[in-house]
Amino acid sequence: MKNSDFGESFVWGVSSSALQTEGAFNNDGKGLSIWDEFSKKKNKILNNDSPAIACDFYNNYKEDIALIKQLGIPNFRFSLSWSRILPNGTGKINQQGIEFYNNVIDTCIESGIEPWITLYHWDLPLELEKKGGWANREILKWFEEYVTVCIYSFKRKVKHWMVLNEPMVFTGGGYFLGIHAPGKKSLSKFLSAMHHAVLCQAIGYNTIKKTHSAALVGTTFSCSYITPNSTSKKDAIAAIKMDALLNRSFIEPSLGLGYPMETFPFLKKIKKHIKNGDNELMKVEFDFIGIQNYTREVVAHCFYIPYLKAKIIPANKRKVYHTKMNWEVYPESIYKMIKKYSKHNGVKKIIITENGASFKDELTNNRIDDKERKQYIKSNLEQVLKAKTEGLKVDGYFVWSLTDNFEWAEGYSQRFGIIHINYNTLKRTIKESGKWYSSFIKESS
């Protein structure tokens, strides 16, 4: 494969998020986020790890951006921390936070790197969660205020914007399964959070376009190719319902198709959260959509799972080659999802905004031998190129992630980065000295 095979307009980049990399949770007036609070609870995060320092991008952003330039990567997708900009979620603006992001953006531009900003990557201000968070319809106003502050602060420098990152994950994991912040387990909260996130997708787009019409605005969706575990009718139905929940519930309302209630009748319960005018409000003509694909999921019928009657069969149970996250290595999944979303008339352009893998690190001469990660990316890019060659709507690819980082509930145990940080040394340094050294050395693979 060559760069030219993908075409001159194809976008190449690398991604990261604020909570997972920045650290410095209270150094400049930043307020607490739901993840700062969630990480304080015992056994919620593997090894009781905390995002308080993470990769210390806050103090080392110039070094990290210099690494992007050195690697020849022309685009950098990163997120803004809502609570660093508005410590209480609304009201008083933290000018130090605004200055920090202006410095990051300026450093990108000076380095010849195009900044792509994600407005929300899961780190809701804690003060807003105390009022109900995404389950409170007031978040429509809170989010509009936050987006307005961001667009007025950075619009002259930033052309590409993404509204939400993987809304199915942060609503499902945070309000239904309780495995992610804020750790709620409520069907009603999940459905209301889900609907409000769908509305905020459109609100974010409209707010940006209102003041910066030349901006290119999209949003990102997590997705997995879904296949049934067997040829049985029950497994086939289970797979169809799982696909409706995971792959269709956020994109189809934005395209004016509504929620896939006929396929998955359980979603009819969301009707009680829909107000007059919502069906029209949630329609939006995004300039592009981001899809974030890592694997496929094999689904079987399960009588004991409420509402869904379906379960995902883990990769290790199926005895297939998988990553350290127990995600099957199935490159064709990314092609299948590009093809699936390309069929929608309302989808103008698709950018792969996340793709990558975590594997156990193998050291050779004291350096990480990245054979598995390289092969994973290569095989996925082959599928992206196949889609591109067939005339499907894909026009960009961002690797997840720039640096190894705080991988949510997995703490620091999962390493996705193209730049690797020696976290054992990091922890030892903190333990022995009680402080962080900004000159901490990062090792490139």
Buried (B, 14 or more C-beta within 10 A) or exposed (E): EEEEEBEEEBBBBBBBBBBBBBBBBEEBBBBBBBBBBBBEEEEBBBEEBBBBBBBBBBBBBEBBBBBBBEEEBBBBBBBBBBBBBBBBBBEEBBEEBBEBBEEBBEBBEEBEBBBBBBBBBBBBBBBBBBBBBBBBBEBBEBBBBBBBBBBEBBBEBBBBBBBBBBBBBBBBBBBBEBEBBBBBEEEBBBBBBBBBBBBBBBBBBBBBBEEBEEBBBBBBBBBBBBBBBEEEEBBBBBBBBBBBBBBBBBBBBBBEEBBBBEBBEBBEBBEEBBEEEBEEBBBBBBBBBBBBBBBBBBBBBBEEEEBBBBBBBBBEEEEBEBBBBEBBBBBBBBBBBBBBBBEBEBBBBBBBBBBBBBBEBEEEEEEBEBEBBEBBBEBBBBBBBBBBEEEBBBBBBBBBBBBBBBBBBBBBBBBBBBBBBBBEEBBEBBEEEEEBEEEBEBEEB
